[in-house]
Amino acid sequence: MDFFDDLTAAIARNGTRHSVRCSDKVWQQFLSASAPAPARTPAAAAAHNEQAPPDRNISQAAMESFPAVSAFAGNPAGDVPVPSPAPAVPAALPADWTALRQMVLNCQSCPLAAHRTNAVFGEGAENARLMFIGEGPGADEDATGRPFVGAAGQLLDKMISAMHLNRSEVYIANVVKCRPPGNRMPGEEEAACCIGYLHRQIELIKPEVIVLLGGTALHFLLKVDGITRHRGRWLDFNNIAVMATFHPAYLLRNPSAKREAWHDLKLVMAKLGISI
């Protein structure tokens, strides 16, 4: 049985948030998840997508629109804080959900709009304590206009359930709102055209915790690279606690990494006061 399937089934059988019974094998995985990840060789690091995205000649103005990363106050890893400027949200962006959604659905700011079926605004509780941010829509998301509904989305639903939450209790969004052709990574200029929408969503939701799904979300929201180096420790975005972890699509390709992802989600649960 899949790691998160086994976990979710155990939660359903037990019916409590204070004690979860499941197989000895899975509990061993839970216990070992707390151990620090071993140092990776350069080849292994590359396999975990640690390399920085290629330079796409982003303009200085676009780069300045991204806030810098800093260590979250009280970070047990002892990271050195770096000042983080407030996110750059253009004054023209509306400050209410209906108008913002309509602006996204009508957006023609970058070439991605010409190839989309639907812009994918995001969905969930507009006052959610927890927000998940991915890279961009895939084929299923482009067809439906909803985020994370394909195979990766089904795994994300299992991860959310394992945290004793429902999808309707969190908010799910992406860095870019239109599907990049061939599901490629968004370009720097494409993300620069779209990042203001995401900043405004964060501003309206005011989540207590943001979970960044994968290295692309980490790169574009916090301007740092290396998901393996940064996952599992608290970062900061405009005084909001941020946890980076592996993208569900990566976990589908590398099931052994689910143990590390569960470790990250347990830290989020503890931050939100959710019993494991």
Residue pairs with C-beta under 8 A, 6 or more apart in sequence:
1 9
2 158
2 255
2 258
3 26
3 29
3 255
3 258
3 259
3 262
4 155
4 158
4 159
4 161
4 162
4 258
4 262
5 158
6 22
6 23
6 26
7 20
7 22
7 26
7 158
7 162
7 262
8 158
8 161
8 162
9 22
10 20
10 21
10 22
10 26
11 20
11 161
11 162
11 164
13 21
14 20
14 21
17 164
17 274
17 275
17 276
18 275
20 276
29 259
29 262
30 262
32 259
33 259
33 260
33 262
33 263
33 266
34 263
37 228
37 232
37 260
40 48
40 50
40 228
45 51
45 228
48 227
48 228
48 257
49 214
49 215
49 227
49 228
49 250
50 215
50 225
50 226
50 227
50 228
50 229
51 225
52 219
52 225
52 226
53 185
53 188
53 216
53 219
53 225
55 188
56 187
56 188
56 189
57 188
58 188
58 189
58 192
59 189
59 192
62 188
62 189
62 192
63 223
64 88
65 87
65 88
65 192
65 195
65 196
66 88
66 195
66 220
66 221
66 222
66 223
67 84
67 85
67 86
67 87
67 88
67 221
67 222
67 223
67 237
67 238
68 82
68 83
68 84
68 85
68 222
68 223
69 82
69 84
69 222
69 223
69 224
69 235
69 236
69 237
70 81
70 82
70 83
70 84
70 235
70 236
71 77
71 78
71 79
71 80
71 81
71 82
71 234
71 235
71 236
72 234
72 235
72 236
72 241
72 242
73 81
73 236
74 234
75 233
75 234
76 233
76 234
77 233
77 234
79 233
79 235
84 236
84 237
84 238
86 238
87 199
87 202
87 203
87 237
87 238
88 196
88 199
89 196
89 199
89 200
89 203
90 196
93 100
93 103
93 196
93 197
93 200
94 100
94 103
94 200
95 200
95 203
95 204
96 204
97 126
97 204
100 197
100 200
100 201
100 204
101 121
103 197
104 119
104 121
104 177
104 197
105 118
105 119
105 121
107 113
107 119
107 177
107 178
107 194
107 197
109 193
109 194
110 178
110 189
110 190
110 193
110 194
111 190
112 176
112 178
112 179
112 180
112 186
112 190
113 119
113 178
115 178
115 179
115 181
116 137
116 142
116 178
116 179
117 142
117 143
117 145
117 179
118 142
118 143
118 144
118 145
119 145
119 177
119 178
120 137
120 141
120 142
120 145
120 146
120 147
120 174
120 177
120 178
120 179
121 145
121 173
121 177
122 147
122 171
122 172
122 173
122 174
122 177
122 201
123 146
123 147
123 171
123 172
124 131
124 167
124 168
124 169
124 170
124 171
124 172
125 168
125 169
125 170
125 171
126 171
126 204
126 205
127 205
127 206
128 169
128 170
128 171
128 205
128 207
129 169
129 170
129 207
129 208
129 209
129 272
130 165
130 169
130 170
130 171
130 207
130 208
130 209
130 210
130 211
130 268
130 272
131 170
131 171
131 172
131 173
131 201
131 202
131 205
131 207
131 209
131 210
131 211
132 148
132 156
132 160
132 170
132 171
132 172
132 173
132 210
132 211
132 213
133 173
133 174
133 175
133 198
133 210
133 211
133 212
133 213
133 217
133 221
134 147
134 148
134 172
134 173
134 174
134 175
134 213
134 214
134 217
134 247
135 174
135 175
135 176
135 185
135 186
135 213
135 214
135 216
135 217
135 247
136 174
136 175
136 176
136 177
136 178
136 179
136 180
136 186
136 216
137 147
137 174
137 176
137 177
137 178
137 179
138 150
138 152
138 179
138 183
139 150
139 179
139 183
140 149
140 150
140 153
141 147
141 148
141 149
141 150
141 153
141 179
142 178
142 179
147 153
147 172
147 173
147 174
148 156
148 157
148 172
148 248
151 249
151 252
152 247
152 248
152 249
152 252
153 248
155 248
155 251
155 252
156 172
156 213
156 248
157 167
159 248
159 261
159 265
160 166
160 167
160 170
162 262
162 265
163 265
163 268
163 269
163 274
164 269
164 274
164 275
165 274
171 201
171 205
171 207
173 198
173 201
174 198
174 217
175 186
175 191
175 194
175 195
175 198
175 216
175 217
175 220
175 221
176 186
176 190
176 191
176 194
177 194
177 197
178 194
180 186
180 187
180 190
185 216
186 194
186 216
186 220
191 220
195 220
195 221
198 221
202 210
202 237
202 238
202 240
207 240
208 240
208 241
208 271
208 272
209 240
209 241
209 242
209 243
209 268
209 271
209 272
210 221
210 237
210 240
210 241
210 242
210 243
211 242
211 243
211 244
211 245
211 264
211 265
211 268
212 218
212 221
212 222
212 242
212 243
212 244
212 245
213 245
213 246
213 247
213 248
214 227
214 246
214 247
214 249
214 250
215 225
215 226
215 227
215 247
216 247
217 244
217 247
218 224
218 225
218 226
218 227
218 230
218 244
219 225
221 237
221 242
222 235
222 237
222 242
224 230
224 235
227 244
227 245
227 246
230 244
231 243
231 244
231 245
231 246
231 260
231 264
232 243
232 245
232 260
232 263
232 264
232 267
233 243
234 241
234 242
234 243
234 267
234 271
235 241
235 242
235 243
235 244
236 242
241 271
243 264
243 267
243 268
243 271
244 264
245 260
245 261
245 264
245 265
246 254
246 257
246 260
246 261
250 257
251 257
251 258
251 261
266 276
269 275
269 276
270 276
